[in-house]
Amino acid sequence: MSTEATEIRGIGHSVKRKEDGRLIRGKGTFIDDMQLPGMLYMSILRSPFAHATINGIDTSRAQAVTGVVAVVTGELMAQHNLAWMPTMSGDTQAVLATDKVRFQGQEVAAVIAEDPYVAKDAVELIDADYDALGVVVSPQQALASDAPVIRDEKEGQSDNHIYHWESGDAEATDRAFAQADRVVSLDTFYPRSHPAPLETCGCIADVNSATGQTTIYMTSQAPHAIRTVFALVTGLPEENIRIVSPDLGGGFGNKVPVYPGYVVATAASLLLGRPVKWIEDRSENLISTGFARDFHMHGELALKDDGTMLGLRTSLLADEGAFHADAQPSKLKVGLYHVVTGSYDMPAAHVAADGYYTNKAPGGVAYRCSFRVTEASYMIERLVQNAAYELGMDPADLRKKNFIRPEQFPYETPTGLVYDSGDYRGAMDLALETIGYDELRKEQEQRRADGKLWGVGIASFTEAVGAGPHKDYDILGLKMNDGAELRIHPTGKAILKISSITQGQGHETTFAQIVAEEIGIQPEDIKVQHGDTDNTPYGLGTYASRSTPTVGAATAMVSRRVIEKARKIAAHLLEVSEEDVEFTRPTFSVSGAPDKAVTIQDVAFAAYTNFPDGMESGLEASFYYDPPNLTFPFGTYAVAVEVDPDTGVWDVKRMVAVDDCGVRINPMIVEGQIHGGLTEGYAIAAMQQITFDEAGNCIGSTFIDYLLPTAVETPRFELGETMTPSPHHPIGAKGVGESATVGSPAAYVNAVIDALWPLGVRNIDMPLTSAKVWEAIEAAKAPA
Ligand code: CDP
């Protein structure tokens, strides 16, 4: 029996990603790589109008094309009761339009053909006759009394209002404001953006008419939840539905919703008895699938003259598009926006939100964000900076004065969240020291004297990730809990099956590291299986940085369960009672006699060859984790910029990001996540938005208009770390995947506004294109 000590590459090791071996060799299996025998191809006809009645759809020319097998319309779908489907927020969404179209790019009909190009060409031959209607492209237009009613098919819906939602205590907040020396307010718009993953959405639906088995290979971040929703929508028995998410080329929230294309492809496969593949092109992805943000926000901060924060009031209008299909836990209409009090010890707060239908694509997804935390973080961090200037204080000092202090945790916010742990001052001090804040401020003064525009911006964000405790978090009633199953093979190798699905985050590596840490088998000896609903435990999916807080916890807990049984087997092998067995991974030894020992590998073999009488053979367990709370990662980002007064071009001179996500499982993967998030945050701050003209035409439907930063534009990032474990997470980890996208936009914008404040510029809404910055400078220069 070998008891040699080898270093286990568990938590804290920058293990190279196991999945990269196949991915960087081009050997990954993405949906569009897959071919099934007899497969057909589907292409979708989309509405050119943002709002129009449909007078009729003539499919005869398309149907006559050689190679076309079928043309599907809303009418045909309606015959099978599938013209409409439920959304994740409990609304309904047209699968294929029947009565009218409600946004440009809406699905109207589909062609199924033997060849993908034939399908696409035949779509052009479908003659749809429309009568254009008045168009609504903003919530402000939607609430006007004479606005056209977009969802006139809904019983009882006589306007475009979807919901009103409040959080916090309105009266306590009024009282706080009554005591204020000063109230600072900010109106800001977080524009509609798009996750734009490298791989667009798509599926292959394969319904076997002989067995009734329905297998859907799908770009999905939430395969289990989708299986259940499919069973409910189609009436197919759930045990016959198998959703497989193969390798995914990014998701960022875009691959959470159920899109009409999935439903039509499945219905077509059912009707035709052959597999049907549907793959979106880039423009289809940008104009019709889950957008993010689109929040018009108003914030007010009540302060004492010495900078003490007394209260926060915020109201917002959410542009939900034509169908309310956003991804939020059922109870929370604007997700976790109520984390808007941020990192501050705020005595009172009140949030009011109203959602409206508009003639825009549905699906407000959490683009690298935990359910609207990004918008909240942006609001408070912009507001705090402006407040500092109004008070004549340095923005860093105002933050330090009001941060929740480490000894105040667990800290209950005035909107009812309970932050688990934090050291906000620690993260900020490190960020300021790294960037050389005091020297930068002096340099700024000199440069200002020379007529240069220099700015320094800070954002000290707090996130809320890991939804969530079953009492408060569900989607369509499905509780947001997640599972893990661990099986140790006789030779001491293992397979871990998890409910989350990686889209590039490295789960095959990090979750193996958690098992390695807990039981002492090296990560390369642990296969991690995910993404196939027939072979993995149930869970609500991977988004909102929830994998580590939920599935990571389930993985630690299932490992501990396996060790419980392993200890019994070790006691049997060592011929002592269980209480006398000590476990220091990977070794079980006898208390007081450390030389008498067996390894986890010895125990695994014995679990199948030499187990005690009366014990079940094998070494495996499963665990479903119901988190007691969310986890609250945080950090401070500091940015230095120079703005060219003649062109409005701004250059990032320094970008320092200090993150605290508790215990880091794989520091290299964490840094990769932060780099990615900072890049996306920069893209949103500097260049990205999906806009619409007054006719509802989507501007931003290609990468010529919707810009992605390349390595040339992307700033250089300097990372720092503090570590405040989550007290309730089994390994002390908090999520990290989206922290940088959540926290960084405000830091970039604050830096530009810091440069322009002396000119009188108080706000510029993102994206801060050079044209907008230049206009703001010119407007500030113009006589009042
Ligand atoms: O849900 P998602 O995977 O997008 O986000 P996450 O839970 O924040 O994890 C992103 C990646 O970073 C995963 O591979 C995690 O296991 C890893 N991670 C880590 O190594 N340490 C942490 N404290 C948090 C995440």
Residues whose N, C-alpha, C, O or C-beta is under 5 A from the ligand:
A	BS01	CDP	Q505 G506 H507 T510 T542 Y543 S545 R546 S547 T548 P549 C661 V663 R664 I665 N666 I669 V670 Q673 A733 K734 G735 V736 G737
